[in-house]
């Protein structure tokens, strides 16, 4: 049995082209696996603290997942564009594919928002369901960040990209701290605000309130509501993607050895973490607001993670353990999308004994043996195992979703 698993893993490793950066594939696989794991607990009331987001300021391991993904999007943009430009593809054609890909990501994100809808319900009405549906989302943000970052990469040199990185964070920091805005409470009193960073009262929430109305995540928070993937906070998330662009420039440098690149990534990571914790005193590390301190902190953590994987996988050739993550990472969008749909189906459409399949497994199968928190995690792992069978089948059949 052990030999069969080893041979299976070796076949997956051998299927990767020799010129690919295996550590990046592994990082993508680990990141998307963690995203699906934390997004699908058996019960949201029982989640181990590292698997939940920080309540507001601060961070948890879960808060690293999304910025890691945007960081890798930035790396992928550079690697993909260089190959296509070197092959003679005109920039105009690249713009067309960029816009199409952005549209696909935004459209898919909106579509997945309906995966929890109870279409089977006799009173279900599609147009009524639009009234309260959330417009921002994870894939929507990825699409917009991909679009803007791609345009910057195609039109600016390394120095220009650095200027954009600084300008985006400076603009966002100044807007959040100094831009004046106001609201009128239920008694008619006008409250003038500037620099308030509380949930529902900050300038990013003010902007989302006037752009999206009730089409946001926490729409009932007063006075403005809150969405972690809102419009204004997308600006600093572009900087997170640009950090990946800078890293790709380092990785593509043929004049430096892999050891030198690893050392440089660790060094830059330490500097980035230091800057993040200095900025934390003026605008705290906050994933929900994607603060500049959060950008630097998560960039530092991403560099440490990638440098460590590069050392383990690419330098020391310890690769067999990474095979499952390569399978997940090779089809990251499909993995995320299918797991989201299945999560909705299991939570709303499959009923066993008057309970959803999720509740049945959590309460009747896992909880009596593992307790509340263990049962919640066990369900997440069960969904991951199911997804692995699906993703492994797609991998073997060369079925890849190129959104």
PATOR-382623 format. One record per residue (C-alpha): residue number from 1; x, y, z. Coordinates in steps of 0.001 Angstrom, whole numbers, always signed. Each point is the difference from the previous one (the first is absolute). Layout:
+-----+---------+---------+---------+
!   n !      px !      py !      pz !
+-----+---------+---------+---------+
! NUM !       X !       Y !       Z !
...
+-----+---------+---------+---------+
***
This chain:
+-----+---------+---------+---------+
!   n !      px !      py !      pz !
+-----+---------+---------+---------+
!   1 !      +0 !      +0 !      +0 !
!   2 !   +2779 !   +2443 !    +950 !
!   3 !   +1875 !    -808 !   -3204 !
!   4 !   -3123 !    +637 !   -2089 !
!   5 !    -500 !   +3411 !   +1635 !
!   6 !   +3655 !    +835 !    -572 !
!   7 !    -230 !    -947 !   -3679 !
!   8 !   -3215 !   +1976 !    -367 !
!   9 !   +1624 !   +3096 !   +1508 !
!  10 !   +3075 !    -468 !   -2171 !
!  11 !   -2156 !    -144 !   -3140 !
!  12 !   -1565 !   +3348 !    +924 !
!  13 !   +3406 !   +1576 !    +645 !
!  14 !   +1325 !   -1358 !   -3307 !
!  15 !   -2956 !   +1520 !   -1852 !
!  16 !   +1186 !   +3524 !    +870 !
!  17 !   +2130 !   +1603 !   -2770 !
!  18 !   +3636 !    +369 !    +996 !
!  19 !      -4 !   +3777 !    -536 !
!  20 !   -2962 !    +645 !   +2357 !
!  21 !    +547 !   +1475 !   +3435 !
!  22 !   -1302 !   -2925 !   +2051 !
!  23 !     +45 !   +1928 !   +3287 !
!  24 !   -2518 !   +2488 !   -1424 !
!  25 !   -2328 !   -2833 !   -1066 !
!  26 !    +244 !   -1506 !   +3475 !
!  27 !    -650 !   +3355 !   +1679 !
!  28 !   -3079 !    +508 !   -2182 !
!  29 !   -1257 !   -3474 !    +904 !
!  30 !    +526 !    +457 !   +3741 !
!  31 !   -1656 !   +3417 !     -79 !
!  32 !   -3113 !   -1094 !   -1881 !
!  33 !    -252 !   -3119 !   +2181 !
!  34 !     +68 !   +2180 !   +3112 !
!  35 !   -2625 !   +2307 !   -1535 !
!  36 !   -2423 !   -2857 !    -645 !
!  37 !    +708 !   -1508 !   +3432 !
!  38 !    -838 !   +3171 !   +1950 !
!  39 !   -2976 !    +896 !   -2212 !
!  40 !   -1863 !   -3254 !    +687 !
!  41 !    -245 !    -825 !   +3718 !
!  42 !   -2646 !   -2364 !   +1285 !
!  43 !   -1292 !   +2872 !   +2128 !
!  44 !   +1020 !   +3650 !     +32 !
!  45 !    -684 !     -13 !   +3744 !
!  46 !   +2877 !   -2394 !    +592 !
!  47 !   +3138 !   +1046 !   -1846 !
!  48 !   +3509 !    -256 !   +1418 !
!  49 !   +1357 !   +3538 !    +428 !
!  50 !   +2860 !    -352 !   -2569 !
!  51 !   -2629 !    -995 !   -2592 !
!  52 !   -2070 !   +3140 !    +497 !
!  53 !    +665 !   +3584 !    -991 !
!  54 !   +1065 !   +2590 !   +2536 !
!  55 !   -3060 !   +1705 !   +1453 !
!  56 !   +1351 !   +3345 !   -1249 !
!  57 !   +3575 !   +1209 !    +597 !
!  58 !   +2800 !   -2566 !     +99 !
!  59 !    +375 !   -3170 !   -2014 !
!  60 !    -311 !   -3778 !     +43 !
!  61 !   +1487 !   -2615 !   -2372 !
!  62 !   -3299 !     +76 !   -1892 !
!  63 !    +489 !   +3702 !    -730 !
!  64 !   +3126 !    -878 !   -1996 !
!  65 !   -1827 !   -2123 !   -2566 !
!  66 !   -1523 !   +2648 !   -2263 !
!  67 !   +3075 !   +2286 !    -136 !
!  68 !   +2159 !   -3059 !    -733 !
!  69 !   -2232 !    -754 !   -2958 !
!  70 !    +239 !   +3568 !   -1340 !
!  71 !   +3764 !    -111 !    +528 !
!  72 !    +139 !   -3094 !   -2226 !
!  73 !   -2265 !   +1634 !   -2585 !
!  74 !   +2636 !   +2720 !    -311 !
!  75 !   +2754 !   -2564 !    -539 !
!  76 !   -2100 !   -1854 !   -2574 !
!  77 !    -741 !   +3206 !   -1922 !
!  78 !   +3700 !    +655 !    -596 !
!  79 !    +843 !   -3607 !    -879 !
!  80 !   -2948 !    -324 !   -2390 !
!  81 !    +450 !   +3365 !   -1707 !
!  82 !   +3720 !    -449 !    -595 !
!  83 !    -557 !   -3327 !   -1718 !
!  84 !   -2807 !   +1362 !   -2174 !
!  85 !   +1848 !   +3176 !    -960 !
!  86 !   +3146 !   -2001 !    -801 !
!  87 !   -2080 !   -2249 !   -2265 !
!  88 !   -1017 !   +3038 !   -2074 !
!  89 !   -3535 !    +583 !   +1269 !
!  90 !    -811 !   +3739 !    -442 !
!  91 !    -882 !   +1984 !   +3160 !
!  92 !   -3416 !    +875 !   -1478 !
!  93 !    -946 !   -3662 !      +9 !
!  94 !   +1175 !    -261 !   +3600 !
!  95 !   -2352 !   +2808 !   +1019 !
!  96 !   -2902 !   -1863 !   -1536 !
!  97 !    +808 !   -3179 !   +1932 !
!  98 !    +513 !   +2014 !   +3205 !
!  99 !   -3431 !   +1618 !    -249 !
! 100 !   -1656 !   -3316 !    -844 !
! 101 !   +1672 !   -1737 !   +2928 !
! 102 !   -1020 !   +2788 !   +2367 !
! 103 !   -3595 !    -291 !   -1222 !
! 104 !     +22 !   -3764 !    +471 !
! 105 !   +1292 !    +264 !   +3573 !
! 106 !   -2530 !   +2684 !    +951 !
! 107 !   -2824 !   -1905 !   -1693 !
! 108 !    +951 !   -3285 !   +1646 !
! 109 !    +177 !   +1714 !   +3378 !
! 110 !   -3499 !   +1403 !    -414 !
! 111 !   -1295 !   -3373 !   -1175 !
! 112 !   +1493 !   -1833 !   +2981 !
! 113 !   -1836 !   +2414 !   +2255 !
! 114 !   -3149 !   -1899 !    -913 !
! 115 !   +1341 !   -3434 !    +930 !
! 116 !   -1822 !    +205 !   +3340 !
! 117 !   -3334 !    +995 !   -1549 !
! 118 !   -2834 !   -2455 !    +610 !
! 119 !   -1109 !    -312 !   -3618 !
! 120 !   -2195 !   -2965 !    +871 !
! 121 !   -2150 !   +2082 !   +2355 !
! 122 !   -3515 !    +497 !   -1488 !
! 123 !     +36 !   +3720 !    +870 !
! 124 !   +3454 !    +676 !   -1480 !
! 125 !     +92 !   +2983 !   -2365 !
! 126 !   +3208 !    +840 !   -1841 !
! 127 !    -673 !   +3738 !    -258 !
! 128 !    -986 !    +276 !   +3668 !
! 129 !   +3246 !   -1757 !    +923 !
! 130 !   +1994 !   +2740 !   -1738 !
! 131 !   -1231 !   +2603 !   +2473 !
! 132 !   +2364 !    -934 !   +2802 !
! 133 !   +2791 !   -1801 !   -1811 !
! 134 !   +3558 !   +1028 !    +728 !
! 135 !   +1884 !   +1519 !   -2938 !
! 136 !   +3604 !     +67 !   +1272 !
! 137 !   +1813 !   -3289 !    +617 !
! 138 !   +3269 !   -1889 !    -108 !
! 139 !     +12 !    -817 !   -3721 !
! 140 !   -1317 !   +3453 !    -856 !
! 141 !   +2936 !   +1564 !   +1832 !
! 142 !   +2467 !   -2374 !   -1644 !
! 143 !   -1380 !    +960 !   -3416 !
! 144 !    +295 !   +3748 !    +611 !
! 145 !   +3451 !    -302 !   +1575 !
! 146 !   +1157 !   -2166 !   -2915 !
! 147 !   -1271 !   +2590 !   -2505 !
! 148 !   +1631 !   +3042 !   +1636 !
! 149 !   +3266 !   -1776 !    +811 !
! 150 !    +275 !   -1328 !   -3561 !
! 151 !    -427 !   +3492 !   -1430 !
! 152 !   +2703 !   +1331 !   +2332 !
! 153 !   +2387 !   -2827 !    -917 !
! 154 !    -485 !    +541 !   -3742 !
! 155 !    +458 !   +3763 !    +125 !
! 156 !   +2621 !    +686 !   +2645 !
! 157 !   +3564 !   -1000 !    +744 !
! 158 !   +1146 !   -1394 !   +3342 !
! 159 !    +437 !   +3522 !   +1410 !
! 160 !   -3441 !   +1038 !   -1229 !
! 161 !   -1566 !   -3053 !   +1651 !
! 162 !   +1682 !    +909 !   +3288 !
! 163 !   -1427 !   +3523 !    -320 !
! 164 !   -3458 !   -1471 !    -526 !
! 165 !    +441 !   -2237 !   +3060 !
! 166 !    +874 !   +3001 !   +2169 !
! 167 !   -2697 !   +2237 !   -1515 !
! 168 !   -2786 !   -2543 !    +500 !
! 169 !    +838 !    -512 !   +3672 !
! 170 !    +569 !   +3726 !    +650 !
! 171 !   -3304 !    +973 !   -1641 !
! 172 !   -1921 !   -2617 !   +1957 !
! 173 !   +1655 !    +947 !   +3311 !
! 174 !    -695 !   +3715 !    -530 !
! 175 !   -3620 !    -667 !   -1012 !
! 176 !    -685 !   -2243 !   +2983 !
! 177 !   +1639 !   +2292 !   +2533 !
! 178 !    -768 !   +3514 !   -1248 !
! 179 !   -2935 !     +57 !   -2462 !
! 180 !   -3076 !   +1605 !   +1653 !
! 181 !   -3414 !   -1654 !    -237 !
! 182 !   -3204 !     -51 !   +2009 !
! 183 !   -3260 !   -1785 !    +733 !
! 184 !   -3331 !    +895 !   +1569 !
! 185 !   -1272 !   -2224 !   +2822 !
! 186 !   -3599 !    -968 !    +733 !
! 187 !    -549 !   +3118 !   +2089 !
! 188 !   +1101 !   +2313 !   -2795 !
! 189 !   +3370 !    +851 !   +1502 !
! 190 !   +2811 !    +346 !   -2544 !
! 191 !   +3273 !   -1688 !    +961 !
! 192 !   +3149 !   +1260 !   -1715 !
! 193 !   +2761 !   -2580 !    -217 !
! 194 !   +3594 !    -321 !   -1174 !
! 195 !   +2505 !   -2666 !    +917 !
! 196 !   -2510 !   -2284 !   +1711 !
! 197 !   +1162 !   -3596 !    -550 !
! 198 !   -2867 !   -1838 !   +1728 !
! 199 !   -2156 !   -2526 !   -1870 !
! 200 !   -2941 !   +1755 !   -1619 !
! 201 !   +1391 !   +3485 !    +623 !
! 202 !   +3184 !    +180 !   -2073 !
! 203 !    +402 !   +1752 !   -3341 !
! 204 !    +244 !   -3282 !   -1966 !
! 205 !   -3399 !   -1045 !   +1373 !
! 206 !   -1352 !   +3475 !    -828 !
! 207 !   +1064 !    -443 !   -3645 !
! 208 !   -1454 !   -3516 !    -237 !
! 209 !   -3261 !   +1202 !   +1533 !
! 210 !    -439 !   +2572 !   -2750 !
! 211 !   +1229 !   -2232 !   -2847 !
! 212 !   -1550 !   -3387 !    +851 !
! 213 !   -2835 !    +916 !   +2369 !
! 214 !   -1332 !   -3193 !   +1588 !
! 215 !   +1957 !   -2247 !   -2381 !
! 216 !   +2793 !    -595 !   +2497 !
! 217 !    +890 !   -2649 !   +2575 !
! 218 !    -924 !   +1540 !   +3380 !
! 219 !   -2706 !   +2335 !   -1230 !
! 220 !   -1748 !    +538 !   +3350 !
! 221 !   +2945 !   +1538 !   +1874 !
! 222 !    -626 !   +3659 !    +788 !
! 223 !    +460 !   +2468 !   -1491 !
! 224 !   +1639 !   -1275 !   -3185 !
! 225 !    +288 !   -3803 !     +21 !
! 226 !   +3218 !   -1860 !    -784 !
! 227 !   +1512 !   -2167 !   -2722 !
! 228 !   +3553 !   -1434 !    +243 !
! 229 !    +282 !     +40 !   -3810 !
! 230 !   -1339 !   +3505 !    -421 !
! 231 !    +905 !   +2519 !   -2680 !
! 232 !   +2433 !   +2338 !   +1773 !
! 233 !   +1878 !   -2787 !   +1787 !
! 234 !    +674 !   -1578 !   -3387 !
! 235 !   +2546 !   +2785 !    -615 !
! 236 !   +2583 !   -1275 !   +2529 !
! 237 !    -651 !   -3593 !   -1076 !
! 238 !   +1429 !    +996 !   -3401 !
! 239 !   +3197 !    +843 !   +1895 !
! 240 !     +14 !   -3559 !   +1393 !
! 241 !    -102 !   -1270 !   -3575 !
! 242 !   +2787 !   +2373 !   -1038 !
! 243 !   +2140 !   -1476 !   +2796 !
! 244 !    -321 !   -3285 !   -1894 !
! 245 !   +1064 !   +1796 !   -3188 !
! 246 !   +3187 !   +1203 !   +1717 !
! 247 !    +661 !   -3535 !   +1254 !
! 248 !    -404 !   -1394 !   -3515 !
! 249 !   +2641 !   +2447 !   -1213 !
! 250 !   +2384 !   -1470 !   +2560 !
! 251 !    -899 !   -3577 !    -887 !
! 252 !    +587 !    +685 !   -3717 !
! 253 !   +3460 !   +1450 !    +640 !
! 254 !   +2376 !   -2490 !   -1641 !
! 255 !   +3085 !   +1702 !   +1407 !
! 256 !    -793 !   -1150 !   +3549 !
! 257 !     +77 !   -3554 !   +1319 !
! 258 !   -2995 !   -1547 !   +1726 !
! 259 !   +1804 !    +249 !   +3326 !
! 260 !    +532 !   +3737 !    -521 !
! 261 !   -3673 !    +434 !    -889 !
! 262 !   -1098 !   -1836 !   +3145 !
! 263 !   +2262 !   +2137 !   +2183 !
! 264 !   -1273 !   +3181 !   -1657 !
! 265 !   -3626 !   -1040 !    +498 !
! 266 !    +627 !    -603 !   +3700 !
! 267 !   +1719 !   +3382 !    +318 !
! 268 !   -2758 !   +1919 !   -1794 !
! 269 !   -2547 !   -1895 !   +2110 !
! 270 !   +1601 !   +1233 !   +3211 !
! 271 !      +5 !   +3584 !   -1297 !
! 272 !   -3630 !    -288 !   -1092 !
! 273 !   -1082 !   -1411 !   +3371 !
! 274 !   +1842 !   +2829 !   +1785 !
! 275 !   -1714 !   +2655 !   -2134 !
! 276 !   -3363 !   -1663 !    +582 !
! 277 !    +378 !     +87 !   +3744 !
! 278 !   +1143 !   +3637 !     -58 !
! 279 !   -3060 !    +973 !   -2057 !
! 280 !   -2133 !   -2021 !   +2409 !
! 281 !    +220 !   +2883 !   +2490 !
! 282 !   -1824 !   +2424 !   -2311 !
! 283 !   -2311 !   -2345 !   -1913 !
! 284 !    -127 !   -3454 !   +1645 !
! 285 !    +517 !   -3272 !   -1839 !
! 286 !   -3525 !    -756 !   -1176 !
! 287 !   -1014 !   -2478 !   -2672 !
! 288 !   -3585 !   +1268 !    -263 !
! 289 !   +1284 !   +3480 !    -916 !
! 290 !   +3150 !   -1326 !   -1751 !
! 291 !   +2061 !   +2638 !   +1776 !
! 292 !   +3479 !    +958 !   -1295 !
! 293 !   +1445 !   -1682 !   +3109 !
! 294 !   -1873 !   -3151 !   -1022 !
! 295 !   +1492 !    +202 !   -3511 !
! 296 !   +3566 !    +145 !   +1313 !
! 297 !    -594 !   -2615 !   +2682 !
! 298 !   -1585 !   -2541 !   -2340 !
! 299 !   +2585 !    +676 !   -2709 !
! 300 !   +2722 !    -808 !   +2497 !
! 301 !   -1763 !   -3200 !   +1026 !
! 302 !    -536 !    -988 !   -3663 !
! 303 !   +3693 !    +511 !    -756 !
! 304 !   +1009 !   -2143 !   +2979 !
! 305 !   -2394 !   -2729 !   -1108 !
! 306 !   +1156 !     +46 !   -3630 !
! 307 !   +3685 !    +172 !    +964 !
! 308 !    -435 !   -2980 !   +2339 !
! 309 !   -1775 !   -2037 !   -2684 !
! 310 !   +2672 !    +943 !   -2534 !
! 311 !   +2676 !   -1263 !   +2382 !
! 312 !   -1850 !   -3237 !    +826 !
! 313 !   -1440 !    -866 !   -3418 !
! 314 !   +2329 !   +1557 !   -2548 !
! 315 !   +3349 !     -78 !   +1800 !
! 316 !    -282 !   -3091 !   +2212 !
! 317 !   -2304 !   -1855 !   -2460 !
! 318 !   -2395 !   -1107 !   +2767 !
! 319 !   -2926 !    -225 !   -2372 !
! 320 !   -2112 !   -3126 !    +534 !
! 321 !   -2003 !   +1462 !   +2896 !
! 322 !   -1155 !   +2857 !   -2238 !
! 323 !   -1831 !   -2156 !   -2574 !
! 324 !   -3552 !    +538 !   +1384 !
! 325 !    +548 !   +3764 !    +108 !
! 326 !   +1199 !     -17 !   -3604 !
! 327 !   -3281 !   -1673 !    -975 !
! 328 !   -2027 !   +2620 !   +1888 !
! 329 !   +2115 !   +2936 !   -1162 !
! 330 !     -80 !    -993 !   -3672 !
! 331 !   -3760 !    +557 !     -19 !
! 332 !    -369 !   +2641 !   +2702 !
! 333 !   -3031 !   +1804 !   -1462 !
! 334 !   -1816 !   -3291 !    -654 !
! 335 !    +874 !   -1202 !   +3502 !
! 336 !   -1377 !   +3164 !   +1598 !
! 337 !   -3090 !    +173 !   -2231 !
! 338 !   -1050 !   -3651 !    +247 !
! 339 !    +553 !     -77 !   +3762 !
! 340 !   -2128 !   +3150 !    +354 !
! 341 !   -2835 !   -1537 !   -2006 !
! 342 !    +209 !   -3317 !   +1856 !
! 343 !     +66 !   +1857 !   +3313 !
! 344 !   -3233 !   +1739 !    -963 !
! 345 !   -1618 !   -3217 !   -1215 !
! 346 !    +972 !   -1931 !   +3144 !
! 347 !   -1188 !   +2857 !   +2211 !
! 348 !   -3353 !    +667 !   -1675 !
! 349 !   -1038 !   -2574 !   -2583 !
! 350 !    +755 !   -3429 !   +1470 !
! 351 !   -2257 !    -739 !   +2992 !
! 352 !    +401 !   -3021 !   +2292 !
! 353 !   -2379 !    -484 !   +2904 !
! 354 !   -1197 !   +3586 !    -194 !
! 355 !   +3566 !   +1327 !     +59 !
! 356 !   +2365 !   +1139 !   -2684 !
! 357 !   +2797 !   -2422 !    -868 !
! 358 !   +2473 !   +2344 !   +1711 !
! 359 !   -2008 !     +77 !   +3230 !
! 360 !    -570 !   -3758 !    -122 !
! 361 !   +3704 !    -785 !    -345 !
! 362 !    +984 !   +2593 !   +2611 !
! 363 !   -2632 !    -815 !   +2631 !
! 364 !    -710 !   -3708 !    -495 !
! 365 !   +3206 !   -1458 !   -1397 !
! 366 !   +3023 !   +2014 !   +1151 !
! 367 !   -1092 !   +1929 !   +3093 !
! 368 !    -775 !   -3003 !   +2264 !
! 369 !   +3548 !   -1255 !    -553 !
! 370 !   +2096 !   +3144 !    -496 !
! 371 !   -1842 !   +2731 !   +1875 !
! 372 !   -1184 !   +3296 !   -1447 !
! 373 !   +3274 !   +1441 !   -1301 !
! 374 !   +1435 !   -3320 !   -1147 !
! 375 !   -3223 !    -819 !   -1839 !
! 376 !     -16 !   +3364 !   -1748 !
! 377 !   +3561 !    -568 !   -1214 !
! 378 !    -774 !   -3615 !    -955 !
! 379 !   -2725 !   +1163 !   -2365 !
! 380 !   +2425 !   +2455 !   -1643 !
! 381 !   +2525 !   -2806 !    -491 !
! 382 !   -2724 !   -2282 !   -1396 !
! 383 !    -855 !   +2581 !   -2647 !
! 384 !   +3709 !    +350 !    -825 !
! 385 !    +319 !   -3762 !    -496 !
! 386 !   -3009 !      +9 !   -2310 !
! 387 !   +1478 !   +2919 !   -1900 !
! 388 !   +3302 !   -1820 !    -360 !
! 389 !   -1688 !   -2877 !   -1846 !
! 390 !   -1624 !   +2530 !   -2336 !
! 391 !   +3157 !   +2062 !    -531 !
! 392 !   +2172 !   -3089 !    -457 !
! 393 !   -2382 !   -1290 !   -2690 !
! 394 !    +143 !   +3357 !   -1787 !
! 395 !   +3794 !     +79 !    +303 !
! 396 !    +377 !   -3481 !   -1504 !
! 397 !   -2387 !    +873 !   -2834 !
! 398 !   +1826 !   +3312 !    -672 !
! 399 !   -3141 !   +1975 !    +799 !
! 400 !   +1052 !   +3456 !   +1160 !
! 401 !   -2193 !   +3052 !    +441 !
! 402 !   +1830 !   +2911 !   -1601 !
! 403 !   -2184 !   +2880 !   +1101 !
+-----+---------+---------+---------+
***
